[in-house]
Amino acid sequence: MIRKLEDVNMLNAFPEVAFSEDYIIATYQAKVKTSNIEKLAAAIADEQTTGTWIKVSADSVDKKRNFGAKVVSIYEVPDAAADYDSDEPPIYIIQVAFPTANIGTSIPMLLTALFGNISASGMVKFIDCAFPKKYIEQFAGPKFGVQGLRDVLGVPERPLLNAMIKPNIGWTPDEGAELFYQATKGGVDIIKDDELVPADEAFCPLKERVTKFMAKEKQVYEETGERSLYAVNITDRVDKIKDNAYRAIEYGTNCLMLNVYTAGFGALQMLSEDPNINVPILAHVDFAGAYCGSTMTGMSVPLLVGKIVRLAGGDFQINGHPWGKFPVPYKWFYRTFKFFTQPWWNIKPMMYACSGGTTQLVVKDIIDAVGTDVILAAGGGVHGHPDGSFAGAKSMRQAIDAALEGVDLIEYAKTHEELARMAAMLNPDVMKNFDLMK
C-alpha cells in the first residue's frame, strides 16, 4: 500500500498550527510503559475526535482532515536516551491540537472534547490548555471581575474582606441577619452563605434571608457609609438555578453564589451570560478536590480552578492558600492566582478569595505573596473573636491596615484591642505582649 506524506502526517503538526488555524492545544501528562508513545499520543487525538478502537465504515480521510485532532509535541521527563535504565517509565508530556469547530462555546462540551473518555484511560492528567484569540473572544467572561467588584463596593485599593456566616448551617434568617449586621458594621465587605446552605429550604428560605440580610446592608451603609455584598447561595437542581437567581435579585440581593463544581460550568456560564443578571457571581470551589487531587489523573488546579472558571464568567472564587487549614501547596495557590489575573484578551481578571483558616496572623503572608488585589475570606477569623463578630471584623481590618502600613502585627496590636484579643486567642504565646490581656 502506498502511503503519501499527507497520510502519514494527518494526525501530526507543529504547535504553530494553533497560530495559523483555529485549534485549541491541550497538554497532558501521561505515565505509562510503552515502546511507542507516538502511537499512544495519536490514539488520544483520535479517540477524542473521529476515531474509536476499530476502523468503522463511515470514517474517512476528509472527516479526519476536517475534524481530527493533531499531535503537536511529545516530551519525556527525563528525556530518555539509549542509556536510560529504570523500571519506572518516563513521564510524557503530550500536546494535542483540537479544531475549535468541534466544540463551539459550550464549556461542558469543551471539557468533553478535550478530556472526556481519556480521563478514564489510566495515568493521564489534563494539565493545561491554550486557546486562540478568535475562540476566546466568543466568551464574555466575568461581568465585574477585580475592578468591577472594587467599583461596586467603593474600595479602590486595599484587599477586600469576606466573611461567611458561621456556623455553616442551622441558623435562622434572623440569626444570620444579626451576624451580617455585626460583621459588616465591623468592616466586612462581602458576606456569603456557606456552601452547605441550600438555596431555598424551609429552615432558611431564600426570600426571608435575602430580604433580612439586605435590610441590614442598607442599615450599615446608613451608619458607616460602607457598602457590602451578600453572596446568596442559589445552588440547586439545574432546572431551578436560574429561577433562584432571578428571585434572589428580585428580593434585593446584590451578589450570587454558585457551587460550580457540583452545579456545573454550564450553569455558571448560563448565569454570567444572562443580560438580566447584573450582579457579581461568586464561584465556590467545593468538590474541586475530586477533580484535581491526584498527581497522575484528573486535571491540574490552575487549569480547572483558574482558567476554566474565569472563562465561564466567575467574578471571584473561594480558594485555599498555603497558610490555612487545608494543605494547599504554594504552587497551586500562586499559579491559580496568576490564571485568575493574567491578561487574557477580552476576559477580565477574577478576584481570588483566600479561604480555609484565613486569620489575622496570615494576612501579611497573603499580601506579600500576591499583592492587594485579593479577597481575605475569614469565617472563624471574624465570628470566632472572643468579643463577637463586630470585633472580629474590626480585628481583620486592623490586620490589613498593619500589613499595608508595614507595621509588625504584634506591634500594631498593642494599640488595637480587637486585634490584640484575637491574636492572643489564636496564639497564646503572644499574650504576654499585651498589657490588656493580663
C-alpha positions as CSV (number, residue, x, y, z in Angstrom):
1,M,0.0,0.0,0.0
2,I,1.3,3.4,-1.0
3,R,1.2,5.9,1.9
4,K,1.9,9.5,0.9
5,L,3.2,12.2,3.3
6,E,-0.3,13.6,3.8
7,D,-1.5,10.3,5.0
8,V,1.4,9.8,7.4
9,N,1.2,13.3,8.8
10,M,-2.6,13.7,9.0
11,L,-2.6,13.3,12.8
12,N,0.6,15.3,13.4
13,A,1.6,19.0,13.2
14,F,3.9,21.5,14.9
15,P,2.4,23.7,17.7
16,E,2.4,26.5,15.2
17,V,-0.9,25.0,13.8
18,A,-2.6,26.9,16.7
19,F,-1.4,30.2,15.4
20,S,-2.2,29.7,11.8
21,E,-5.5,27.8,12.2
22,D,-8.4,27.5,14.7
23,Y,-7.1,24.9,17.1
24,I,-7.1,24.6,20.9
25,I,-3.9,22.9,22.2
26,A,-4.4,20.6,25.2
27,T,-1.5,19.5,27.3
28,Y,-1.5,16.1,29.0
29,Q,0.8,14.3,31.4
30,A,1.0,10.6,31.0
31,K,2.9,8.0,33.0
32,V,2.8,4.7,31.0
33,K,5.1,1.9,30.0
34,T,5.1,1.9,26.2
35,S,7.5,1.2,23.4
36,N,5.5,3.5,21.1
37,I,4.5,6.8,22.7
38,E,3.8,8.2,19.3
39,K,1.1,5.6,18.7
40,L,-0.4,6.3,22.2
41,A,-0.5,10.1,21.5
42,A,-2.1,9.6,18.2
43,A,-4.7,7.3,19.8
44,I,-5.6,10.1,22.3
45,A,-6.1,12.5,19.4
46,D,-8.2,10.0,17.5
47,E,-10.3,8.9,20.5
48,Q,-11.3,12.5,21.3
49,T,-12.3,13.3,17.7
50,T,-13.3,11.0,14.9
51,G,-11.8,7.6,15.8
52,T,-12.6,4.6,18.0
53,W,-10.8,1.4,18.9
54,I,-11.6,-0.2,15.5
55,K,-11.9,1.2,11.9
56,V,-15.5,2.0,11.1
57,S,-17.0,2.2,7.6
58,A,-18.3,5.8,7.9
59,D,-14.9,7.2,8.8
60,S,-13.0,8.9,6.0
61,V,-9.9,10.9,5.2
62,D,-12.0,14.0,4.8
63,K,-13.6,13.6,8.2
64,K,-10.1,13.3,9.8
65,R,-8.8,16.2,7.9
66,N,-11.7,18.5,9.0
67,F,-12.5,17.2,12.5
68,G,-9.5,15.2,13.6
69,A,-7.0,16.3,16.2
70,K,-3.3,16.6,15.7
71,V,-0.4,15.6,17.9
72,V,1.8,18.7,18.1
73,S,4.5,17.7,20.6
74,I,5.7,14.8,22.8
75,Y,8.3,15.4,25.5
76,E,9.7,12.9,28.1
77,V,10.9,13.6,31.6
78,P,13.7,12.6,31.7
79,D,14.4,12.7,28.0
80,A,15.2,9.0,27.9
81,A,18.1,8.0,25.6
82,A,19.8,4.7,24.9
83,D,21.4,4.7,28.3
84,Y,18.1,5.0,30.2
85,D,17.9,2.1,32.6
86,S,15.0,2.2,35.0
87,D,11.9,0.1,35.9
88,E,10.0,3.4,36.2
89,P,8.7,4.7,32.8
90,P,9.4,8.3,32.0
91,I,6.6,10.9,32.4
92,Y,5.4,12.0,29.0
93,I,4.1,15.5,28.2
94,I,1.8,15.3,25.2
95,Q,0.2,18.2,23.3
96,V,-2.8,17.7,21.0
97,A,-4.4,20.4,18.9
98,F,-8.2,20.2,18.5
99,P,-10.3,22.0,15.9
100,T,-12.4,24.7,17.6
101,A,-15.2,23.8,15.1
102,N,-15.7,20.5,17.0
103,I,-16.6,22.3,20.2
104,G,-18.4,25.6,20.0
105,T,-18.6,27.8,23.1
106,S,-20.1,25.2,25.5
107,I,-17.7,24.6,28.4
108,P,-19.3,21.2,29.1
109,M,-18.5,20.2,25.5
110,L,-15.1,21.8,25.7
111,L,-14.2,19.5,28.7
112,T,-15.8,16.5,27.0
113,A,-13.9,17.1,23.8
114,L,-10.5,17.6,25.4
115,F,-10.6,15.1,28.2
116,G,-13.8,13.1,28.1
117,N,-13.1,9.4,27.5
118,I,-9.4,9.6,28.0
119,S,-9.8,10.8,31.6
120,A,-10.6,7.1,32.4
121,S,-7.7,5.7,30.4
122,G,-5.1,5.3,33.2
123,M,-2.5,7.7,34.5
124,V,-3.3,10.6,32.2
125,K,-3.7,14.1,33.6
126,F,-5.0,17.2,31.8
127,I,-2.6,19.9,32.9
128,D,-3.1,22.9,30.6
129,C,-5.0,24.3,27.6
130,A,-4.1,27.1,25.2
131,F,-6.8,28.9,23.2
132,P,-6.6,31.1,20.1
133,K,-7.7,34.6,20.5
134,K,-10.6,34.2,18.0
135,Y,-12.0,31.5,20.2
136,I,-11.7,33.3,23.5
137,E,-13.4,36.4,22.0
138,Q,-16.6,34.4,21.8
139,F,-16.8,34.3,25.6
140,A,-17.9,37.1,27.9
141,G,-16.0,36.0,31.0
142,P,-16.6,37.9,34.3
143,K,-19.1,40.8,34.2
144,F,-17.3,42.5,37.1
145,G,-14.0,41.0,37.9
146,V,-11.4,42.7,40.0
147,Q,-12.1,46.3,39.1
148,G,-15.9,45.8,38.9
149,L,-16.0,44.5,42.5
150,R,-13.9,47.4,43.7
151,D,-16.2,49.9,41.9
152,V,-19.4,48.4,43.4
153,L,-18.0,48.4,46.9
154,G,-16.2,51.7,46.6
155,V,-12.9,50.2,47.8
156,P,-10.2,51.3,45.3
157,E,-7.0,49.8,46.7
158,R,-6.9,47.7,49.9
159,P,-7.6,43.9,50.0
160,L,-11.3,43.1,50.3
161,L,-12.7,41.3,53.3
162,N,-15.1,38.5,53.1
163,A,-16.8,36.5,55.9
164,M,-19.2,33.6,55.6
165,I,-22.0,33.1,58.1
166,K,-20.9,30.7,60.8
167,P,-21.9,28.1,62.0
168,N,-22.0,26.6,58.5
169,I,-25.7,25.6,58.7
170,G,-28.6,25.6,61.1
171,W,-29.0,29.3,61.7
172,T,-32.3,31.1,61.1
173,P,-32.6,34.2,58.8
174,D,-32.9,36.4,61.9
175,E,-29.7,34.9,63.4
176,G,-27.9,35.3,60.1
177,A,-29.1,38.8,59.6
178,E,-27.7,39.8,63.0
179,L,-24.3,38.2,62.2
180,F,-24.4,40.1,58.9
181,Y,-25.0,43.4,60.7
182,Q,-22.3,42.9,63.2
183,A,-19.7,41.7,60.6
184,T,-20.4,44.4,58.0
185,K,-20.5,47.2,60.6
186,G,-17.1,46.0,61.8
187,G,-15.7,46.3,58.2
188,V,-16.5,43.2,56.2
189,D,-17.1,43.9,52.5
190,I,-18.7,40.7,51.4
191,I,-20.9,38.2,53.3
192,K,-21.5,34.8,51.8
193,D,-23.6,31.9,52.6
194,D,-21.7,28.7,53.5
195,E,-21.7,26.3,50.5
196,L,-23.7,23.9,52.7
197,V,-26.7,26.2,52.9
198,P,-29.3,25.1,50.3
199,A,-30.8,27.7,48.1
200,D,-34.3,27.6,49.4
201,E,-35.3,25.1,52.1
202,A,-37.9,25.5,54.9
203,F,-35.4,26.1,57.7
204,C,-33.8,29.1,55.9
205,P,-36.0,30.3,53.0
206,L,-34.4,32.3,50.2
207,K,-36.8,35.2,50.3
208,E,-36.7,35.6,54.1
209,R,-32.9,35.5,54.4
210,V,-32.3,37.8,51.4
211,T,-34.7,40.5,52.5
212,K,-33.5,40.5,56.1
213,F,-29.8,40.5,55.1
214,M,-30.3,43.3,52.6
215,A,-32.2,45.4,55.1
216,K,-29.1,45.1,57.3
217,E,-26.9,46.1,54.4
218,K,-28.9,49.3,54.0
219,Q,-28.7,50.0,57.7
220,V,-24.9,49.5,57.8
221,Y,-24.5,51.8,54.8
222,E,-26.6,54.5,56.5
223,E,-24.5,54.1,59.7
224,T,-21.0,53.8,58.2
225,G,-21.1,54.9,54.6
226,E,-19.6,51.5,53.5
227,R,-21.3,49.2,51.1
228,S,-21.3,45.4,51.3
229,L,-22.3,42.5,49.1
230,Y,-24.4,39.5,50.1
231,A,-23.5,36.4,48.0
232,V,-26.5,34.2,48.4
233,N,-26.2,30.5,47.5
234,I,-28.5,29.6,44.7
235,T,-27.1,26.1,44.0
236,D,-29.9,23.7,43.3
237,R,-31.1,21.3,40.6
238,V,-30.1,22.7,37.3
239,D,-33.7,23.4,36.3
240,K,-34.1,25.7,39.3
241,I,-30.8,27.6,39.3
242,K,-31.8,30.5,37.0
243,D,-35.2,30.9,38.8
244,N,-33.4,31.0,42.1
245,A,-31.1,33.7,40.7
246,Y,-33.9,35.8,39.4
247,R,-35.9,35.6,42.6
248,A,-32.8,36.4,44.8
249,I,-32.3,39.5,42.7
250,E,-36.0,40.4,42.9
251,Y,-35.7,40.1,46.7
252,G,-32.8,42.6,46.7
253,T,-29.6,40.6,46.7
254,N,-26.6,42.3,45.1
255,C,-24.4,39.1,44.6
256,L,-24.9,35.4,43.8
257,M,-23.0,32.3,44.8
258,L,-22.9,29.0,42.9
259,N,-21.2,25.8,43.9
260,V,-19.7,25.5,40.4
261,Y,-18.0,22.1,40.6
262,T,-21.3,20.3,41.6
263,A,-23.7,22.5,39.6
264,G,-21.5,22.6,36.6
265,F,-19.6,25.1,34.5
266,G,-22.5,25.3,32.1
267,A,-24.7,26.6,34.9
268,L,-22.1,29.3,35.7
269,Q,-21.9,30.2,32.1
270,M,-25.7,30.4,31.9
271,L,-25.8,32.9,34.8
272,S,-22.8,35.0,33.8
273,E,-24.0,35.5,30.2
274,D,-27.6,36.3,31.1
275,P,-28.2,40.0,30.5
276,N,-30.8,40.1,33.2
277,I,-28.3,39.1,35.9
278,N,-26.3,42.2,36.7
279,V,-24.7,41.3,40.0
280,P,-21.3,39.7,40.7
281,I,-21.1,35.9,40.9
282,L,-19.1,34.1,43.5
283,A,-17.9,30.7,42.3
284,H,-17.4,28.3,45.2
285,V,-14.6,25.7,45.0
286,D,-16.1,22.8,46.9
287,F,-15.7,19.4,45.2
288,A,-12.8,20.6,43.1
289,G,-10.6,18.3,45.0
290,A,-12.4,15.4,43.4
291,Y,-11.2,16.5,40.0
292,C,-7.7,17.9,41.0
293,G,-6.5,15.9,44.0
294,S,-4.4,13.3,42.2
295,T,-0.9,13.6,40.9
296,M,-1.4,11.3,37.9
297,T,-5.1,11.6,37.0
298,G,-7.8,14.3,36.8
299,M,-7.0,17.9,36.0
300,S,-4.5,20.5,37.2
301,V,-5.7,23.0,39.8
302,P,-4.6,26.2,37.9
303,L,-6.4,25.0,34.7
304,L,-9.7,23.9,36.2
305,V,-9.9,26.2,39.2
306,G,-8.4,29.1,37.5
307,K,-8.7,29.3,33.7
308,I,-11.9,27.4,33.1
309,V,-13.9,29.1,35.9
310,R,-12.7,32.5,34.6
311,L,-13.8,31.6,31.1
312,A,-17.2,30.6,32.4
313,G,-17.7,34.0,34.0
314,G,-17.0,33.8,37.7
315,D,-16.2,37.2,39.2
316,F,-14.4,35.8,42.2
317,Q,-13.9,32.4,43.7
318,I,-13.2,30.9,47.1
319,N,-9.9,29.0,47.1
320,G,-7.4,27.7,49.6
321,H,-4.0,29.0,50.4
322,P,-0.8,27.7,52.0
323,W,-1.3,29.3,55.4
324,G,-4.8,27.9,56.1
325,K,-6.4,24.8,57.5
326,F,-6.2,22.8,54.2
327,P,-2.8,21.7,52.8
328,V,-2.8,23.8,49.6
329,P,0.7,23.8,48.1
330,Y,2.2,27.2,47.3
331,K,2.5,26.4,43.6
332,W,-1.3,25.7,43.4
333,F,-2.1,29.0,45.2
334,Y,0.3,31.2,43.2
335,R,-0.3,29.7,39.7
336,T,-4.0,29.7,40.2
337,F,-3.9,33.4,41.2
338,K,-2.0,34.1,38.0
339,F,-4.5,32.2,35.9
340,F,-7.2,34.4,37.6
341,T,-5.4,37.6,36.9
342,Q,-3.0,37.5,33.9
343,P,-4.1,39.5,30.8
344,W,-6.3,37.3,28.6
345,W,-7.6,39.5,25.7
346,N,-11.2,40.5,26.4
347,I,-11.6,38.3,29.6
348,K,-11.5,40.4,32.8
349,P,-9.3,39.2,35.7
350,M,-11.1,37.5,38.6
351,M,-10.5,38.0,42.3
352,Y,-9.0,35.3,44.3
353,A,-10.7,34.8,47.7
354,C,-8.2,33.2,50.2
355,S,-10.3,30.9,52.4
356,G,-10.0,28.0,54.8
357,G,-8.5,29.1,58.0
358,T,-7.6,32.7,57.0
359,T,-6.8,34.5,60.2
360,Q,-5.3,37.8,61.3
361,L,-2.0,36.1,61.6
362,V,-1.6,35.3,57.9
363,V,-2.9,38.5,56.3
364,K,0.7,39.8,55.7
365,D,1.8,36.5,54.2
366,I,-1.0,36.6,51.6
367,I,-0.4,40.2,50.7
368,D,3.3,39.7,50.4
369,A,2.7,36.8,48.1
370,V,0.2,38.2,45.6
371,G,-0.4,41.8,46.4
372,T,-3.5,43.7,47.4
373,D,-5.9,42.7,44.6
374,V,-7.1,39.8,46.7
375,I,-10.0,38.9,49.0
376,L,-9.4,37.7,52.5
377,A,-12.2,35.3,53.3
378,A,-12.4,34.7,57.0
379,G,-15.3,32.9,58.7
380,G,-13.8,31.8,62.0
381,G,-11.4,34.7,61.9
382,V,-14.4,37.1,62.2
383,H,-17.1,35.2,64.0
384,G,-14.7,33.4,66.3
385,H,-13.5,36.6,68.0
386,P,-14.0,36.3,71.8
387,D,-15.9,39.6,71.7
388,G,-18.1,38.7,68.8
389,S,-18.4,39.3,65.0
390,F,-18.2,43.1,65.2
391,A,-14.8,42.9,67.0
392,G,-13.7,40.1,64.7
393,A,-14.3,42.1,61.6
394,K,-12.5,45.1,63.1
395,S,-9.6,42.9,64.0
396,M,-9.3,41.7,60.4
397,R,-9.4,45.2,59.1
398,Q,-6.7,46.2,61.6
399,A,-4.5,43.3,60.4
400,I,-5.0,44.5,56.9
401,D,-4.0,48.1,57.9
402,A,-0.9,46.8,59.7
403,A,0.2,44.9,56.6
404,L,-0.4,47.9,54.3
405,E,1.4,50.3,56.7
406,G,4.4,47.9,57.0
407,V,3.9,47.6,60.8
408,D,4.6,44.3,62.6
409,L,1.3,42.7,63.6
410,I,2.2,42.3,67.2
411,E,3.4,45.8,67.5
412,Y,0.2,47.1,65.8
413,A,-1.9,45.0,68.1
414,K,-0.5,46.8,71.2
415,T,-2.6,49.8,70.3
416,H,-5.6,48.0,68.8
417,E,-7.6,46.0,71.3
418,E,-9.7,43.9,68.9
419,L,-6.6,42.7,67.1
420,A,-4.8,42.0,70.4
421,R,-7.6,39.9,71.7
422,M,-7.8,37.8,68.6
423,A,-4.1,37.4,68.2
424,A,-3.8,36.3,71.8
425,M,-6.5,33.7,71.3
426,L,-5.0,32.3,68.1
427,N,-1.5,32.2,69.6
428,P,-1.4,32.2,73.4
429,D,2.3,32.6,73.3
430,V,1.8,36.2,72.3
431,M,-0.4,37.0,75.3
432,K,2.5,38.4,77.2
433,N,2.9,41.2,74.7
434,F,-0.4,42.8,75.6
435,D,-1.0,44.6,78.9
436,L,-4.7,44.5,78.3
437,M,-4.7,40.7,78.3
438,K,-3.0,40.4,81.8
